[in-house]
Amino acid sequence: MLDSFEILTTSGVVLWSKAYTPVKPSLINTFIKDVFIEEKVLPGASVADDASASRNPGYKKEGYTLRWASVKDLGLIFVAVYQSLLHLTWIDKLLDNIRIIFTDLYGEQLRKPHTSVVDCDFDGYFDQQVRELEGSAEKGIQRAPQIAVEDVEDLQNARHIHDEPPPPLPSLASRGHQTRMLSDAPSADSTPDTSRPSTPVSNVLSASALPKGASRRARKAAVGPMNTASSGDERKSKTKKDASKRARRWNDDGMVDEDDGAVLDYSAQSNGATEQEAENATASNEPLNMESAGTRTKKGQFILKDLDSEVQSMLQNAEEKKAQQQPVASKGVVGSSLGAISGLFRNVIGGKILTKEDLEKPMKGMEEHLLKKNVAREAAVRLCEGVERELIGVKTGSFESVEATIHSSMETSLRKILTPTTSLDILRSITSVTSPSKTGPQPPKPRPYIISIVGVNGVGKSTNLSKLAFFLLQNKFSLLIAACDTFRSGAVEQLRVHARNLRELSERESLGTVELYERGYGKDAANIAKDAVAYASANAFDVVLIDTAGRRHNDTRLMSSLEKFAQFAKPDKILMVGEALVGSDSVAQARAFNAAFGAQRRLDGFIISKCDTVGDMVGSLVSMVHATGIPVVFLGVGQHYGDLRTLNVSWAVKMLMS
């Protein structure tokens, strides 16, 4: 885990910093003194040149390792701090990418004379790079195989000299950045993690306190229950066993019996507490940075930000400049995961007319590559077959290998699949319904725009509905959230908490309005949706967001109720939430839901959730779009309301072909 990241000038001014755990400023000061002032660096260090971070030797001090990169003409130093016991293979790549992005964004400001402070909002760019590089690295933190002698001495000296406990585990509480001068005082913007109770010193027993020849039983007794630290949160065990759960009774129509309705209706306030009291008991929300989620146009519309597109463009431009300065090398993907394909046709020169025999083995390698990227086998096979049909009889260009030809053709096919054929401007669609044009003999009356969210169990339907609601609230729409998941226990309470949080954010940030429409559990979801739409029309709401129950795509009885739901609610958009984690099953899920709403109704788009957990394995996007022809509208990239993004096709293709 990264402890801290600093962007500073050679004069010691910190332009931007991010700390996950407190790090003493004296550590950075000593680093600057030893490396840049006294030049106590190992042979091969490039202090004056803009070299890659991998060419600069690591600086070890007090149990920490500092990796760094520099920009000579701007006088910038980029420093990453982490504990020496950890082996983070992606730190050098992070330093190089952050150096490129930061200088591209704020280079003009830094080149102005007498500039010592830069007004920068760099958190979003940094978080995106950390998330991408951590996802591509191996899961979990690997420990170094051996600890150098100087590391052990540094750890011992740090304990004796400073007499301080080791730093706490990285905390996600410190998310901000601050422009400050380096000093020996503790950092004010780094807050230690106080979520866990501290262990009393009297109960901590070191191994050195025991005799050298102590037996295992003696050591076990020394750290037994008598010396166990108490957190103070222990609860008394229940004296009586909980009563057995009462079975839920269903009638012939698949509905809950009437006498079970009161038992299952957990939406009522318990212990006589009112909704206002429940709201007061809820902790206040943390302030959200709107700029990290999107940008506002001149017309006042809030457009979701596409960080990946901007960042990838910066990195690509830097690579192109670097390639122009170096000798021309052979193009292709040799050295990547597709490098194995190149061995099959290494001796093939340009100007060859491709045959089926030439493409058989390379296309098999391409198919295996797509499978590793989480593309469903059916989609991968059809993609490769389509590319093979296009390439048979094609003459390769001069000095162009078969590998480069296949790579280019596959990129074109993937881009064609993921590029939507219809407009995905949901703001324009909402405005055309809520404020229709008055031209014509019989102009349509204003009505609420209806969006329904469907999907299998546990993919994040309610969470992504709340993210979508937050996006619409920033565009000043009035929302009605309909709780139509009448089956899952806690579904109504979950939406109530989301609605309460969104209402508080809206009032604080002067956004739109939001209200929850609920009728408890065990009711007919289609009727609740119909009543919610009628209520929204009567009260002039702009948008109705309908949450539905999760259901397995192969459960015929549950899937059949979606046709009735579509007839009653008449949604303008039906969005299916799919997981980025799912593999071959994504094709069956997408097809089943696309055909579940009747002969005249289909899905309108996909929301792919949990994209921040898969790294470059984004193959489920291709699988679902290839199976149905339905475009991807949004991507879920986190657990905050602002973690919703639109799809950047170039980014997705690059991830799939990397």
C-alpha angles and dihedrals in degrees: 000000000000111000101192143349122203132188109194143154125249088253091062102258113141109222096179135355140177122195125190092178131013114278120183113246088223088071091061091042091054090048092054091047096049099040107032106021105034092021095223093166132136121256110280097036114139107210098154100039130071092245128159117272090242090067093055115083118239118256114223123197135153094352094311132108119214119200117189148181131190142205110215102198094048097038093234130152123195113200129186117194125198138149115279092229090068125080108212108177095182099058095094091052090048091053093049094048094045090049091054095044096045095048091046092052102039105019093106092053092049093050092061113101119261093013114154102148125054122197100222137159099197103149096098094051092047095047091049092054094046091049093049097046095043090051093052093048124079115288116259130017115288120212119228112259093232135018115224119236092241090054091056091047091050091051092049093046091049091053095047099040101040096027091209130141117248115274116272123252116285112280126209090210096089104072102143134087131221136194108231144146120253115256139156091253118102115269112265097205095055112087119190119233108263097169092103123059116249121249116244113249092228090063096051112097121187123210092238091065091070125077114270093243096043115144125241091251091055092050092048091051091049092059096035130126092292091065098040113123115243119220094198091234098097114133127210115256117252113263094205129046115247116258115261116267113261114236118246113242122217128194128220093273093057094254130124117261116256095247090057093055095081092047094050096043099098092157092088116097112260127224091018093289116155124226090249091056090049090052092050090050091055116096116248118260122252114251113264126219105230093195091063091061101043150315134266121234127221089261091058097253117141111226121195113249122241103207094170093059093051095043095045090050091054093048092046092052090050091051091050092052090048091049091052091055094049129064114277110269131193113279126227138079099289108150094028128092088281092056091098089067092059092064090064094064106017093132097048112111129203124276095051123140105230121232132189090259091054092053101040099087097034092051090050088056091048090051091053090049092054091048089055088054089060095257111151113254093240092054093043093051093048092046092052092045090052093049091047092053090051094049100046107106094013117131114226118232125253113289089000118131126217088247093060091047093052092044093052094046093049091049089053092050093049092047091050092051097047097042108095118234094207134052115276095191098130093175091059091047091052093048092050090057101038094041106025123186113268094213119113134049095283111023114196119256120246114262137166119277110238123214122180125197119208136168147121124297120295101006094120105263096153093042094051091043087058091049090051089048091053090051091052093045089059087059090057096250122150110234136201115196112203115206101213097155095103095161111057115076110240096020094114092044090051092054090045090057091047092048090049093051093046091048091053092048091048094052093046096046096035094242130143127300130264134194134178123230111200137164101178128242137320094034130123107274094206092056092047090052091049092050091047091054091049090049091050092050092050093049098041099245116171100212135021115203111196120200116202136193119270115249138179112254091226094053103101096191095053095041092051091064091065091074091058089045091055092049094050101040098035094203120202091210129026110193122188119209112219130180123243086212096063119096130190092351090070091079093055092045094051094047094046094051093042090058098040099084099066136268095296100044132067139167117284101203150336132250108202109206132199094028089148091067102057105054109202094347094102096139094125088074090061094042096054096041093045092051097050110014088234114138128235108248104178140011124212109220105170149352101275127091091248094053096101122112139176120242118266106203095200091053092049093049091048091051091050095048097042 
